[in-house]
Amino acid sequence: MKNNLIIKNITQLVTCSGFEAKKGKSMNDLNIINDGCVIIKNGIIEKVGKTKDILSHIDVSEYIVMDLTGKTMLPGFVDSHTHFIFGGYREDEFGMRLRGKSYMEIMEKGGGIIRSVNATKNASKEELYEMGKKRLDEMLEFGITTVEGKSGYGLDHETEIKQLEVMKDLNSTHPIDIVSTFLGAHAVPSEYKNRENEFIDFLIDEVLPEISKRNLAEFCDIFCEKNVFDLKQSEKMLKAGRKYNLKPKIHADEIYPLGGAGLAADINAISADHLLNASDEDIKKMAKNNVIATLLPLTAFSLKENYARARYMIDNNCAVALATDLNPGSCFSNSIPLMIAISSIYMKMTPEETITALTINGAAALDRANIIGSIDPGKKADFVILKYPSYEFLTYNFGVNIVETVIKNGKIVFQKGEI
């Protein structure tokens, strides 16, 4: 039975080898093998090396064989921050921002997250599933093989659970692996206005226990921001989540420098995300405490804000990941090519750092660097194949999707022209 796979003659095999996040200068280490070969058994990588070395000891008749002469192969991309399960769209708000209104002005007038909350509440579970599936199909074409999805468009018991249930269902049926995050503290619902502490207590007492009992999420997140949730409330929420075995993440220092990045370091969060206004001191604390800095350049692009200081973070020994932040408000885009262009041209990241941020460091931001994010023996056989012979075409052919084939768990799940 030919259930196993040999991929040979890979002009450039970009392994990103490693089992933990790469920090600082090590983000440039891609561990490239020219004329590479990978052997996959039962969806797991068994051997990695040069074609002539690997095939000299293998009976190829037992395998399906792919020849990637002239192609580049990398680990599957990991999108470690999205909000892809939502109802409704806010295209008019984007137009309002282009005409001069700020994100916070729109939010204060009943738009923003609350508007998406209402649309998501009104959508059935089946409708959310179908919309989510279509978005995942688009992600797959960009080479995404693992994605994080956040709840947070419910702000109540029923809808938060509904979003997480949809993600669990999709994880069992779609090729992309979905890592779920509980973000009930995404905004303050109108009925809890000026009673934020009571809302946090509601989430802790009424929603967290069911999520934990039903194993609906791996992480707990909160929007730590001025006029949303402060540092004390954020710490209480994330510590409560940890008691229910949900690992902490945090939306930190996106619009105002509240010190969310420092809190992430203090509580040893897995990641702190956004970080447009994180302080020098807090960035250094994150580096010291091994908190992943997950940067979301498409959101800054959409909001016409300054980009997070990727160069400073890397130069100060941070592990940086990149993610799309796909959502209906501040970033309705899942474009990996656009994100690569922004990070390399405007955020001063090298092509190598950008790839590391989308692979092994993205995996680390989901606490999965031991099983995905690199092409190493023992890991899942998740690969992206480019139509060109060098990874540098990802930055050179900017804004264009050059992914030709995607392999997930050792099987082809996308091939350009066939899906």
Secondary structure, 3 states (H helix, E strand, C coil): CCCCEEEEEEEEEECCCCCCCCCHHHHHCCCEEEEEEEEEECCEEEEEEEHHHHHCCCCHHHCEEEECCCCEEEECEEECCCCCCCCCCCHHHHHHHHCCCCHHHHHHCCCCHHHHHHHHHHCCHHHHHHHHHHHHHHHHHCCEEEEEEECCCCCCHHHHHHHHHHHHHHHHHCCCEEEEEEEEECCCCHHHCCCHHHHHHHHHHHHHHHHHHCCCCCEEEEEECCCCECHHHHHHHHHHHHHCCCEEEEEECCCCCCCHHHHHHHCCCCEEEECCCCCHHHHHHHHHCCCEEEECHHHHHHHCCCCCCHHHHHHCCCCEEECCCCCCCCCCCCCHHHHHHHHHHCCCCCHHHHHHHHCHHHHHCCCCCCCCCCCCCCCECCEEEECCCCCCHHHHCCCCCCEEEEEECCEEEEECCCC
